[in-house]
Amino acid sequence: MQNAWTREFNDIIRYVIFKDEELRNLMLLPSDIKIMDFITKYFIRAGTTSEPLVNEAVRIVYGVIGTGLANDVRVLRQELSFDIYVKQKNLHDADRDRLIFRTELIASRLNELLSNQYDSRLAGYRFRCIGESDMSTSTIGYSRYNISFAFMKTV
C-alpha cells in the first residue's frame, strides 16, 4: 500500500517537475514525452533502473535517504538527493555563456522549484538545499552533478 509521502511526491513529480517547461528544455526532453517515459528514461528513482545510460542527453537519478529522527518520534529527517548526468557534448550548450554547465542550470531549476515554500503543489513540504557538488562518474561520456535537499516527513 502506498504511503502518504509516496503519493505526495508522485504529485510533486507530476505537477511540479514534469510540467515545468524550463526544466524540460534544460533536460532536452522530446516535446511529446509522456510521464511514464519521463520516469523510466529521464527522471529515475535510484535503484529502479538496470539500463545503461547511453542515449539520453540528460538523466536525473534521485533518491530519499533517512538521516534520523527530528525532535518528535513521529517526524523523520530526510534527504532528497538528485544526481544529474549530462552528455559531454551537451554540457556547455544551454546558455549563451558557454562556460555555464547544463548540470548546474538543472540543479538551479530544481532548487527554484522545490524551495518555493509558497507553492501549494509541494504538499506543505519544505525542501532546503543543503549542498551541490561535482561528482565523479564511471559513465563514459557524461558529467555528473549532485544537489541535495533536507526535509522532514511524518510517519
N, CA, C and O of each residue as an XYZ file, in Angstrom:
620
protein
N       0.836     -1.183      0.000
C       0.000      0.000      0.000
C       0.883      1.249      0.000
O       1.882      1.317      0.716
N       0.508      2.206     -0.791
C       1.265      3.443     -0.920
C       1.114      4.310      0.327
O       0.007      4.488      0.836
N       2.235      4.852      0.820
C       2.130      5.756      1.956
C       1.901      7.185      1.479
O       1.972      7.472      0.284
N       1.624      8.074      2.427
C       1.307      9.464      2.079
C       2.469     10.125      1.345
O       2.254     10.838      0.365
N       3.705      9.896      1.811
C       4.867     10.514      1.171
C       4.947     10.113     -0.298
O       5.176     10.965     -1.157
N       4.762      8.843     -0.596
C       4.850      8.369     -1.974
C       3.810      9.056     -2.845
O       4.130      9.526     -3.936
N       2.585      9.120     -2.383
C       1.524      9.796     -3.159
C       1.854     11.271     -3.355
O       1.715     11.807     -4.455
N       2.291     11.922     -2.280
C       2.573     13.358     -2.361
C       3.778     13.637     -3.250
O       3.769     14.603     -4.012
N       4.823     12.802     -3.165
C       5.981     13.041     -4.022
C       5.653     12.713     -5.476
O       6.163     13.373     -6.381
N       4.821     11.716     -5.715
C       4.376     11.457     -7.091
C       3.665     12.683     -7.661
O       3.841     13.010     -8.835
N       2.870     13.356     -6.845
C       2.212     14.583     -7.305
C       3.210     15.705     -7.547
O       3.026     16.511     -8.459
N       4.266     15.767     -6.739
C       5.316     16.766     -6.970
C       5.991     16.494     -8.310
O       6.253     17.421     -9.077
N       6.271     15.231     -8.589
C       6.847     14.883     -9.893
C       5.863     15.246    -11.006
O       6.233     15.880    -11.993
N       4.624     14.843    -10.835
C       3.586     15.009    -11.863
C       3.302     16.482    -12.160
O       3.253     16.880    -13.324
N       3.113     17.294    -11.113
C       2.616     18.661    -11.301
C       3.672     19.758    -11.190
O       3.440     20.879    -11.643
N       4.819     19.457    -10.599
C       5.856     20.482    -10.441
C       7.020     20.210    -11.384
O       7.369     21.057    -12.207
N       7.615     19.041    -11.265
C       8.840     18.748    -12.017
C       8.534     18.451    -13.490
O       9.111     19.081    -14.376
N       7.648     17.513    -13.756
C       7.352     17.114    -15.132
C       6.716     18.244    -15.942
O       6.971     18.353    -17.141
N       5.912     19.069    -15.326
C       5.186     20.132    -16.037
C       6.019     21.383    -16.303
O       5.609     22.238    -17.087
N       7.179     21.500    -15.665
C       7.950     22.732    -15.784
C       8.676     22.811    -17.132
O       9.582     22.024    -17.410
N       8.267     23.760    -17.948
C       8.840     23.906    -19.297
C      10.335     24.223    -19.273
O      11.093     23.708    -20.094
N      10.752     25.054    -18.348
C      12.178     25.401    -18.292
C      13.018     24.165    -17.986
O      14.050     23.943    -18.620
N      12.586     23.370    -17.030
C      13.319     22.148    -16.707
C      13.284     21.169    -17.879
O      14.296     20.542    -18.190
N      12.145     21.035    -18.520
C      12.028     20.144    -19.686
C      13.010     20.558    -20.787
O      13.648     19.709    -21.410
N      13.124     21.858    -21.018
C      14.069     22.349    -22.026
C      15.510     22.072    -21.621
O      16.319     21.644    -22.444
N      15.831     22.316    -20.351
C      17.185     22.050    -19.875
C      17.537     20.571    -19.958
O      18.692     20.210    -20.183
N      16.532     19.718    -19.774
C      16.762     18.277    -19.833
C      16.721     17.739    -21.268
O      16.925     16.545    -21.491
N      16.456     18.623    -22.241
C      16.411     18.255    -23.651
C      15.409     17.119    -23.920
O      15.685     16.196    -24.687
N      14.253     17.211    -23.273
C      13.228     16.185    -23.413
C      12.483     16.340    -24.735
O      12.317     17.458    -25.222
N      12.035     15.234    -25.317
C      11.176     15.328    -26.500
C       9.884     16.067    -26.132
O       9.379     15.905    -25.022
N       9.355     16.864    -27.037
C       8.177     17.675    -26.732
C       6.935     16.832    -26.463
O       6.037     17.273    -25.745
N       6.869     15.649    -27.018
C       5.683     14.809    -26.858
C       5.853     13.711    -25.800
O       5.104     12.733    -25.801
N       6.809     13.861    -24.919
C       7.084     12.825    -23.921
C       5.909     12.631    -22.967
O       5.278     13.595    -22.532
N       5.632     11.389    -22.656
C       4.609     11.017    -21.679
C       5.276     10.811    -20.325
O       6.472     10.530    -20.256
N       4.515     10.950    -19.263
C       5.097     10.883    -17.925
C       5.738      9.528    -17.634
O       6.747      9.475    -16.930
N       5.191      8.444    -18.149
C       5.799      7.132    -17.891
C       7.168      7.013    -18.558
O       8.077      6.411    -17.987
N       7.329      7.571    -19.746
C       8.648      7.591    -20.378
C       9.598      8.489    -19.587
O      10.782      8.184    -19.442
N       9.069      9.585    -19.085
C       9.865     10.509    -18.273
C      10.466      9.791    -17.071
O      11.663      9.918    -16.811
N       9.640      9.031    -16.328
C      10.151      8.401    -15.106
C      10.923      7.111    -15.353
O      11.575      6.607    -14.439
N      10.864      6.566    -16.564
C      11.635      5.351    -16.832
C      12.935      5.615    -17.586
O      13.839      4.780    -17.572
N      13.036      6.772    -18.247
C      14.236      7.062    -19.033
C      15.017      8.290    -18.570
O      16.236      8.342    -18.735
N      14.334      9.274    -17.997
C      14.981     10.562    -17.754
C      15.003     11.006    -16.292
O      15.916     11.728    -15.890
N      14.038     10.599    -15.503
C      13.925     11.039    -14.110
C      13.639      9.794    -13.277
O      12.486      9.460    -13.006
N      14.702      9.122    -12.882
C      14.597      7.760    -12.382
C      14.891      7.690    -10.888
O      15.867      8.258    -10.398
N      14.032      6.986    -10.190
C      14.246      6.740     -8.771
C      15.412      5.775     -8.625
O      15.468      4.757     -9.314
N      16.330      6.086     -7.744
C      17.530      5.270     -7.551
C      17.155      3.819     -7.289
O      16.232      3.527     -6.529
N      17.878      2.926     -7.923
C      17.658      1.509     -7.717
C      16.575      0.904     -8.593
O      16.299     -0.290     -8.479
N      15.945      1.700     -9.474
C      14.875      1.135    -10.294
C      15.235      1.038    -11.765
O      14.359      0.806    -12.599
N      16.489      1.207    -12.096
C      16.879      1.080    -13.495
C      18.020      0.092    -13.630
O      18.897      0.004    -12.770
N      17.991     -0.635    -14.708
C      19.094     -1.536    -15.000
C      19.642     -1.253    -16.397
O      20.553     -1.937    -16.864
N      19.080     -0.241    -17.061
C      19.536      0.117    -18.394
C      20.697      1.094    -18.307
O      20.634      2.075    -17.566
N      21.754      0.827    -19.060
C      22.880      1.770    -19.040
C      22.500      3.090    -19.700
O      21.624      3.154    -20.563
N      23.169      4.108    -19.276
C      22.968      5.449    -19.815
C      23.834      5.589    -21.061
O      25.059      5.667    -20.967
N      23.188      5.621    -22.238
C      23.946      5.731    -23.482
C      23.341      6.712    -24.474
O      24.073      7.327    -25.250
N      22.021      6.871    -24.467
C      21.379      7.692    -25.487
C      20.818      9.013    -24.987
O      20.771      9.984    -25.742
N      20.392      9.070    -23.735
C      19.763     10.278    -23.230
C      20.801     11.387    -23.050
O      21.895     11.153    -22.535
N      20.444     12.578    -23.477
C      21.340     13.718    -23.283
C      21.431     14.062    -21.800
O      22.483     14.476    -21.312
N      20.318     13.886    -21.090
C      20.261     14.196    -19.661
C      19.475     13.097    -18.956
O      18.452     12.626    -19.454
N      19.965     12.705    -17.808
C      19.225     11.787    -16.945
C      19.432     12.243    -15.506
O      20.538     12.603    -15.105
N      18.350     12.219    -14.740
C      18.424     12.532    -13.317
C      18.030     11.280    -12.548
O      16.985     10.682    -12.803
N      18.878     10.896    -11.608
C      18.598      9.777    -10.724
C      18.450     10.358     -9.335
O      19.328     11.080     -8.863
N      17.332     10.046     -8.669
C      17.071     10.634     -7.361
C      16.749      9.561     -6.335
O      16.399      8.432     -6.678
N      16.874      9.937     -5.081
C      16.522      9.026     -4.004
C      16.372      9.781     -2.698
O      16.862     10.900     -2.539
N      15.683      9.140     -1.770
C      15.471      9.703     -0.437
C      16.287      8.892      0.554
O      16.283      7.661      0.525
N      16.984      9.600      1.429
C      17.837      8.974      2.427
C      17.368      9.426      3.803
O      17.244     10.624      4.058
N      17.112      8.487      4.674
C      16.748      8.831      6.041
C      17.977      9.235      6.828
O      19.014      8.575      6.749
N      17.870     10.317      7.589
C      19.021     10.779      8.363
C      18.758     10.766      9.862
O      19.631     11.160     10.635
N      17.580     10.323     10.295
C      17.303     10.213     11.723
C      15.998     10.858     12.118
O      15.252     11.376     11.286
N      15.746     10.812     13.399
C      14.534     11.401     13.956
C      14.721     12.893     14.206
O      15.824     13.358     14.493
N      13.631     13.623     14.091
C      13.644     15.039     14.470
C      13.345     15.093     15.972
O      13.620     14.126     16.683
N      12.803     16.173     16.453
C      12.519     16.320     17.876
C      11.286     15.546     18.322
O      10.939     15.569     19.503
N      10.636     14.876     17.419
C       9.417     14.122     17.692
C       9.582     12.740     17.055
O      10.048     12.647     15.920
N       9.218     11.680     17.747
C       9.405     10.323     17.217
C       8.558     10.054     15.986
O       8.788      9.068     15.285
N       7.584     10.909     15.710
C       6.747     10.740     14.511
C       7.252     11.561     13.332
O       6.628     11.570     12.271
N       8.367     12.244     13.507
C       8.909     13.094     12.444
C      10.320     12.631     12.096
O      11.189     12.529     12.962
N      10.528     12.355     10.819
C      11.829     11.899     10.333
C      12.539     13.007      9.570
O      11.925     13.750      8.805
N      13.836     13.100      9.792
C      14.672     13.958      8.947
C      15.056     13.142      7.723
O      15.432     11.975      7.832
N      14.957     13.768      6.563
C      15.227     13.075      5.310
C      16.083     13.949      4.402
O      16.122     15.171      4.542
N      16.766     13.295      3.474
C      17.469     13.996      2.406
C      16.931     13.493      1.082
O      16.719     12.295      0.893
N      16.716     14.416      0.178
C      16.317     14.111     -1.189
C      17.499     14.497     -2.066
O      17.874     15.667     -2.135
N      18.080     13.515     -2.731
C      19.311     13.741     -3.480
C      19.094     13.469     -4.966
O      18.488     12.466     -5.341
N      19.592     14.370     -5.801
C      19.473     14.248     -7.256
C      20.867     14.186     -7.873
O      21.673     15.098     -7.686
N      21.150     13.118     -8.602
C      22.366     13.039     -9.411
C      21.962     13.364    -10.840
O      21.106     12.701    -11.426
N      22.587     14.386    -11.383
C      22.258     14.885    -12.719
C      23.380     14.478    -13.665
O      24.532     14.873    -13.483
N      23.037     13.690    -14.669
C      24.000     13.244    -15.677
C      23.713     13.971    -16.976
O      22.572     14.014    -17.437
N      24.752     14.541    -17.564
C      24.614     15.237    -18.844
C      25.715     14.761    -19.779
O      26.887     14.689    -19.409
N      25.308     14.441    -20.990
C      26.262     14.033    -22.016
C      27.258     15.166    -22.243
O      26.867     16.330    -22.320
N      28.522     14.836    -22.348
C      29.579     15.838    -22.502
C      29.298     16.817    -23.639
O      29.549     18.013    -23.498
N      28.785     16.329    -24.751
C      28.554     17.223    -25.895
C      27.453     18.248    -25.625
O      27.364     19.247    -26.338
N      26.607     18.021    -24.602
C      25.537     18.956    -24.250
C      25.823     19.746    -22.982
O      24.972     20.502    -22.513
N      26.992     19.578    -22.438
C      27.315     20.186    -21.146
C      27.382     21.708    -21.197
O      27.057     22.369    -20.210
N      27.795     22.272    -22.322
C      28.013     23.721    -22.406
C      27.170     24.407    -23.476
O      27.551     25.472    -23.960
N      26.039     23.826    -23.857
C      25.236     24.435    -24.916
C      23.856     24.902    -24.451
O      22.949     25.067    -25.266
N      23.697     25.114    -23.143
C      22.387     25.515    -22.611
C      22.237     27.024    -22.470
O      21.130     27.519    -22.254
N      23.321     27.749    -22.589
C      23.289     29.192    -22.359
C      24.233     29.866    -23.352
O      25.132     29.234    -23.906
N      24.009     31.151    -23.560
C      24.910     31.913    -24.444
C      26.331     31.894    -23.915
O      27.287     31.832    -24.688
N      26.473     31.946    -22.599
C      27.782     31.856    -21.967
C      28.177     30.382    -21.915
O      27.679     29.633    -21.074
N      29.055     29.973    -22.797
C      29.411     28.559    -22.937
C      30.194     28.012    -21.738
O      30.461     26.812    -21.677
N      30.563     28.869    -20.793
C      31.241     28.388    -19.594
C      30.260     27.875    -18.541
O      30.669     27.252    -17.561
N      28.977     28.136    -18.741
C      27.960     27.682    -17.799
C      27.627     26.225    -18.090
O      27.384     25.851    -19.237
N      27.618     25.410    -17.046
C      27.341     23.988    -17.168
C      25.834     23.722    -17.134
O      25.121     24.277    -16.299
N      25.357     22.878    -18.037
C      23.948     22.482    -18.051
C      23.586     21.798    -16.725
O      22.480     21.974    -16.213
N      24.514     21.026    -16.180
C      24.255     20.352    -14.907
C      23.879     21.352    -13.815
O      22.947     21.119    -13.046
N      24.598     22.448    -13.753
C      24.342     23.458    -12.720
C      23.039     24.211    -12.981
O      22.342     24.588    -12.039
N      22.712     24.428    -14.238
C      21.436     25.073    -14.566
C      20.255     24.187    -14.161
O      19.249     24.678    -13.648
N      20.383     22.891    -14.393
C      19.327     21.958    -13.984
C      19.205     21.938    -12.467
O      18.095     21.967    -11.936
N      20.334     21.888    -11.763
C      20.306     21.901    -10.298
C      19.658     23.185     -9.785
O      18.868     23.157     -8.842
N      19.994     24.292    -10.403
C      19.412     25.577    -10.007
C      17.901     25.585    -10.210
O      17.161     26.107     -9.376
N      17.447     25.007    -11.317
C      15.998     24.971    -11.577
C      15.293     24.051    -10.584
O      14.208     24.385    -10.108
N      15.877     22.911    -10.264
C      15.297     22.039     -9.242
C      15.220     22.767     -7.905
O      14.235     22.641     -7.177
N      16.260     23.527     -7.588
C      16.267     24.294     -6.345
C      15.130     25.320     -6.333
O      14.431     25.462     -5.330
N      14.949     26.027     -7.438
C      13.856     27.004     -7.520
C      12.495     26.330     -7.362
O      11.627     26.837     -6.651
N      12.315     25.210     -8.012
C      11.022     24.524     -7.966
C      10.712     23.958     -6.583
O       9.588     24.074     -6.095
N      11.710     23.348     -5.960
C      11.459     22.660     -4.690
C      11.580     23.548     -3.463
O      11.045     23.213     -2.406
N      12.269     24.669     -3.581
C      12.447     25.547     -2.417
C      11.365     26.609     -2.281
O      11.399     27.411     -1.348
N      10.422     26.623     -3.187
C       9.347     27.616     -3.137
C       8.296     27.167     -2.123
O       7.341     26.474     -2.477
N       8.475     27.562     -0.866
C       7.597     27.097      0.205
C       6.153     27.563      0.047
O       5.261     27.046      0.720
N       5.914     28.525     -0.827
C       4.553     29.033     -1.023
C       3.810     28.305     -2.137
O       2.652     28.615     -2.418
N       4.470     27.337     -2.773
C       3.844     26.578     -3.850
C       3.004     25.465     -3.229
O       3.549     24.526     -2.648
N       1.703     25.564     -3.345
C       0.810     24.586     -2.721
C       0.975     23.191     -3.322
O       0.579     22.204     -2.701
N       1.548     23.097     -4.504
C       1.758     21.787     -5.136
C       2.815     20.956     -4.412
O       2.959     19.766     -4.689
N       3.560     21.575     -3.483
C       4.597     20.860     -2.726
C       4.028     20.179     -1.482
O       4.785     19.634     -0.678
N       2.725     20.204     -1.317
C       2.023     19.482     -0.246
C       2.517     19.845      1.152
O       2.448     19.029      2.070
N       3.012     21.061      1.310
C       3.453     21.502      2.631
C       4.879     21.125      2.978
O       5.374     21.524      4.031
N       5.552     20.371      2.131
C       6.945     20.025      2.395
C       7.817     21.252      2.190
O       7.590     22.046      1.277
N       8.807     21.397      3.040
C       9.764     22.495      2.919
C      11.125     21.889      2.621
O      11.797     21.368      3.512
N      11.516     21.964      1.378
C      12.809     21.441      0.942
C      13.837     22.559      1.048
O      13.617     23.668      0.561
N      14.954     22.257      1.687
C      16.024     23.240      1.852
C      17.299     22.653      1.250
O      17.750     21.578      1.644
N      17.866     23.375      0.294
C      19.092     22.900     -0.347
C      20.206     22.831      0.697
O      20.464     23.796      1.416
N      20.858     21.672      0.765
C      21.941     21.505      1.736
C      23.281     21.255      1.060
O      24.291     21.044      1.732
N      23.290     21.278     -0.254
C      24.572     21.133     -0.926
C      24.458     20.828     -2.403
O      23.491     20.228     -2.873
N      25.488     21.266     -3.120
C      25.659     20.974     -4.543
C      27.115     20.632     -4.748
O      27.995     21.221     -4.120
N      27.370     19.680     -5.629
C      28.771     19.344     -5.866
C      28.959     18.586     -7.166
O      28.061     17.891     -7.642
N      30.154     18.739     -7.727
C      30.572     17.911     -8.848
C      30.801     16.509     -8.298
O      31.229     16.340     -7.156
N      30.515     15.515     -9.116
C      30.663     14.127     -8.690
C      31.460     13.366     -9.745
O      31.413     13.689    -10.932
N      32.179     12.366     -9.297
C      32.852     11.501    -10.265
C      31.806     10.580    -10.878
O      30.739     10.361    -10.305
N      32.124     10.050    -12.039
C      31.208      9.110    -12.686
C      31.997      8.099    -13.490
O      33.043      8.407    -14.062
N      31.474      6.894    -13.521
C      32.083      5.869    -14.366
C      31.293      5.716    -15.665
O      31.572      4.825    -16.467
N      30.311      6.589    -15.864
C      29.510      6.571    -17.085
C      30.267      7.356    -18.153
O      30.324      8.586    -18.116
N      30.833      6.642    -19.082
C      31.709      7.244    -20.089
C      30.930      8.234    -20.952
O      29.847      7.924    -21.449
N      31.498      9.428    -21.122
C      30.905     10.447    -21.973
C      29.907     11.357    -21.269
O      29.266     12.187    -21.914
N      29.767     11.211    -19.952
C      28.818     12.015    -19.184
C      29.507     12.725    -18.032
O      30.512     12.257    -17.497
N      28.941     13.867    -17.664
C      29.349     14.599    -16.480
C      28.252     14.408    -15.439
O      27.081     14.275    -15.794
N      28.616     14.393    -14.158
C      27.647     14.154    -13.080
C      27.742     15.263    -12.046
O      28.831     15.701    -11.677
N      26.587     15.704    -11.589
C      26.487     16.780    -10.606
C      25.391     16.409     -9.616
O      24.403     15.782     -9.999
N      25.548     16.781     -8.361
C      24.565     16.434     -7.340
C      24.028     17.681     -6.653
O      24.760     18.634     -6.386
N      22.721     17.645     -6.371
C      22.103     18.634     -5.496
C      21.244     17.862     -4.506
O      20.521     16.939     -4.879
N      21.335     18.253     -3.238
C      20.606     17.559     -2.188
C      19.799     18.536     -1.354
O      20.185     19.690     -1.169
N      18.664     18.048     -0.853
C      17.749     18.847     -0.064
C      17.428     18.126      1.246
O      17.334     16.899      1.284
N      17.267     18.887      2.292
C      16.791     18.348      3.565
C      15.307     18.667      3.672
O      14.846     19.711      3.210
N      14.566     17.749      4.292
C      13.146     17.985      4.570
C      12.719     17.055      5.690
O      13.456     16.145      6.070
N      11.547     17.282      6.207
C      11.018     16.430      7.276
C       9.710     15.824      6.801
O       8.950     16.435      6.050
N       9.471     14.599      7.266
C       8.184     13.968      6.960
C       7.687     13.244      8.213
O       8.474     12.784      9.041
N       6.388     13.159      8.323
C       5.799     12.468      9.462
C       5.547     11.017      9.105
O       5.345     10.664      7.943
N       5.563     10.187     10.135
C       5.306      8.754      9.938
C       4.085      8.335     10.733
O       3.700      7.166     10.703
